[in-house]
């Protein structure tokens, strides 16, 4: 039986990051790690690009990750989003030796 959930009246914010990680790290591992960073604010995490080739060293890949951030009780500020993004990046660096891609 489907369960209805209420829709927040506060807008969602989308932020993207790209990181370079070892080829053996799965997209699922990255998604789970990012989502666990701030589950109360991260509403969605999705991989939208994986790149290997020129500009990326052999045995590594660039993974672009989109995050949807939303708070149910208030509108998020850019500062809130920046804090969540910094924590997500730190988590990826810590767990997977990820490097932020410019």
N, C-alpha and C positions, 0 to 999 in steps of 0.2 A: 504494500500500500504506500503510495507516495506521501511524503511528509512535506508540508509547506513551511518555509522559513520566511520570516519577515525581511523585507529589503530595507537596507539602511537608507535614511534620507540624506546622509552625508556623502559627499562625492569621494570616489576612489581616485587614487593617484597611481599612475604607472611609471615605474623607473626601470631602466635597463642597465645591466652591467655586462662586460665581457671579460672573461678570465682565461688565462692560459694554464692548462693542466696537463699532466701526463696522459698519454693516449689510453692507458689501461683504466682510468677512472671513468665510471659510467655516468651518463647524464642523470640517471635516477639517483645516484649517490649525491650529486650536486644539488638536485631539486630538494631532496630530503633534508640536506644540511641547511640550505637557505631557508626552507619553510620552518625548520625548528628554531631558527634564530630569534624570531619574534612572532610566535603563532597568534598572539592577540591582535596584531596589526597586519600581518601578511595574509591576504585572502587568496592569493593565487601565485604560483610560480610556474613558468614554462620556459623550456628551451626553444629558442626560435632560430638558432643558427649554430652549426658546428663547422669549423673550418680547419683544414690541414693544407699546408702547401707553402708557397712563397711567403717569407716573412715570419714563419713559425718554425722553430727548430724541429728536427726529426724526432719522432717519439713523443711529440706533444701536439696539442690541439687547442684551438680557441673555441670557447663555448660562450654564446651570448644568451643571457638569462633575463627574462622579463618578470618583474614583480608587480603585483597589484596590491596596493596598501589601502586599508580602509579601517576607520574606527567607527564603531556603531553609536557612540554617544557624542561625538563632536567632529568637526572638520579638522583634518590633519594639516599641520603647517609644513612648510619646506624643511624646517629644522627637524620636525618629527621624522620626516622621510629620510633626511640626511643621516640621522642617528641610526635608523633601521638599516640603511644601506651600508653604513660604515661597519656595523655589527655583522652583517651578512658577509661582507668582504673579509673582515678579520677571521670569521669562522672558516671561510674557504681557504684562506691563507694558512690557518692553523691546521686544519684537517687534511688538506690536499696539497699544500705548498703551492697554492694557486698564485699566479701573478696577475694583477689588474692589467688589462690591455687598454691602451690609449685609444 
